[in-house]
């Protein structure tokens, strides 16, 4: 069985500050890992994904994440927060394979202070 | 987004009534999914489809059924709606299983 832990439900940063959203996963096989963003009243949008290869993954809107197998982590970072980054962020894990299911964390809300 | 249309976008109904939500895609993707989103739970998989007439249960399938008679349409039915099924429902599609692309959701209230 696979699972995702996103500690805390809310993170607040100042505009221009570093954004760090934590994600730890549990999987019995090598995982595929994803970060999604959800803006109010919208669906989820894929930010970035890790499947195989380079462990540092770059996504849209200046976000990146690093897969650390030894720490079972896939934390999301952005060097400088922008007001438009305020949203809910979900980490998700799946196993390799077409019929594998996506398991989501509970999500974390990012607020950006002016 | 990604050629996915969910209908209706909002619905209010009463306990005990049947409800059908529709997901329509224009991408010709093989895989389609239904999730529900509830505060503190993230998204949880209800049912998914890996082809026409091929469906399987997800994590929270009790009280829900699905049908897929055409590649482009995936229907989610609540046979007899209960208040615990009040939620936001999302459809997702995928060409190969991962990644998944999501629709804008249906907000369902059951009174």
Interface residues (C-beta under 8 A of the other chain):
Chain A: X4 X9 X32 X34 X36 X41 X42 X43 X44 X45 X46 X49 X51 X90 X94 X97 X98 X99 X100 X101 X102 X104 X105 X106 X107
Chain B: X1 X4 X31 X33 X40 X41 X42 X43 X44 X45 X48 X50 X56 X58 X59 X90 X92 X96 X97 X98 X99 X100 X101 X102 X103 X104 X105
